[in-house]
Amino acid sequence: MAKMASPTETERCIESLIAVFQRYAGRDSNNFTLSKTEFLTFMNTELAAFTKNQKDPGVLDRMMKKLDLNSDGQLDFQEFLNLIGGLALACHDTFKRSQKFV
């Protein structure tokens, strides 16, 4: 029997994103979307440093509305990935700017 190769770092990251989404999705009803309450719980738990540094109390509501491309009041996995991708881009941009001064 052939031995299965260990998952790559990228594969583990994808598995992790799916697992995190599933941990929060479905607490209210639909297992495949984040409700507003689930989104807020996710943000306040998984991205607490970002959330705590916000001066504007309405920022999370606006983020949810902007991410909810089909305006159904829920975030599906694709909409969730748009959030993750946007955050990754912002972190990468910060990293690039910091490298200019090294």
C-alpha positions as CSV (number, residue, x, y, z in Angstrom):
1,M,0.0,0.0,0.0
2,A,1.4,3.4,-1.0
3,K,2.1,5.8,1.8
4,M,0.2,9.1,1.6
5,A,2.4,12.1,1.4
6,S,2.1,14.6,4.2
7,P,0.1,17.7,3.4
8,T,2.1,20.6,2.2
9,E,2.2,23.9,4.1
10,T,-0.3,25.4,1.6
11,E,-2.6,22.4,1.9
12,R,-2.5,22.7,5.7
13,C,-3.4,26.4,5.5
14,I,-6.4,25.7,3.3
15,E,-7.6,23.0,5.6
16,S,-7.1,25.4,8.5
17,L,-9.2,28.1,6.8
18,I,-12.0,25.6,6.1
19,A,-11.9,24.4,9.7
20,V,-12.0,27.9,11.2
21,F,-15.0,28.9,8.9
22,Q,-16.8,25.7,9.9
23,R,-16.1,26.4,13.6
24,Y,-18.2,29.6,13.4
25,A,-20.7,28.8,10.6
26,G,-23.9,27.1,11.6
27,R,-24.1,28.2,15.2
28,D,-27.3,30.2,14.3
29,S,-28.7,28.1,11.5
30,N,-27.0,27.4,8.1
31,N,-23.8,25.3,8.4
32,F,-22.5,26.8,5.1
33,T,-22.7,30.6,6.0
34,L,-21.8,33.0,8.7
35,S,-24.7,35.0,10.1
36,K,-23.9,38.5,11.4
37,T,-23.7,37.2,14.9
38,E,-21.3,34.4,13.8
39,F,-19.2,36.9,11.9
40,L,-18.9,39.2,14.9
41,T,-18.0,36.2,17.1
42,F,-15.4,35.2,14.5
43,M,-13.9,38.7,14.3
44,N,-13.8,39.2,18.1
45,T,-12.2,35.8,18.7
46,E,-10.0,35.1,15.7
47,L,-9.0,38.7,14.8
48,A,-9.3,40.2,18.3
49,A,-6.2,42.5,17.9
50,F,-7.8,44.0,14.8
51,T,-11.2,44.4,16.4
52,K,-9.9,45.9,19.7
53,N,-7.8,48.5,17.8
54,Q,-10.9,49.9,16.0
55,K,-12.0,53.3,17.2
56,D,-15.2,53.2,15.1
57,P,-17.9,50.9,16.6
58,G,-19.6,50.5,13.2
59,V,-16.6,49.2,11.4
60,L,-17.6,45.5,11.7
61,D,-21.2,46.2,10.5
62,R,-19.8,48.0,7.4
63,M,-17.3,45.2,6.8
64,M,-20.1,42.6,6.9
65,K,-22.2,44.6,4.5
66,K,-19.3,45.1,2.1
67,L,-18.3,41.4,2.2
68,D,-21.9,40.3,1.7
69,L,-21.8,40.5,-2.1
70,N,-25.2,38.9,-2.7
71,S,-26.9,40.9,0.2
72,D,-28.4,37.9,1.9
73,G,-27.3,38.9,5.4
74,Q,-24.9,35.9,5.5
75,L,-21.3,35.3,4.5
76,D,-20.7,32.2,2.4
77,F,-17.2,30.7,2.2
78,Q,-16.3,32.7,-0.9
79,E,-17.3,36.0,0.8
80,F,-15.3,34.8,3.9
81,L,-12.3,34.2,1.6
82,N,-12.6,37.7,0.3
83,L,-12.1,38.9,3.9
84,I,-9.1,36.6,4.5
85,G,-7.6,37.6,1.1
86,G,-8.0,41.3,1.9
87,L,-6.4,41.0,5.3
88,A,-3.5,38.9,3.8
89,L,-3.0,41.7,1.1
90,A,-2.9,44.4,3.8
91,C,-0.4,42.4,5.9
92,H,1.8,41.8,2.8
93,D,1.7,45.5,1.9
94,T,2.8,46.3,5.4
95,F,5.6,43.8,5.2
96,K,6.7,45.3,1.8
97,R,6.7,48.8,3.2
98,S,8.7,47.7,6.3
99,Q,11.4,46.1,4.0
100,K,12.0,49.3,2.2
101,F,13.6,50.7,5.4
102,V,15.8,47.7,6.2
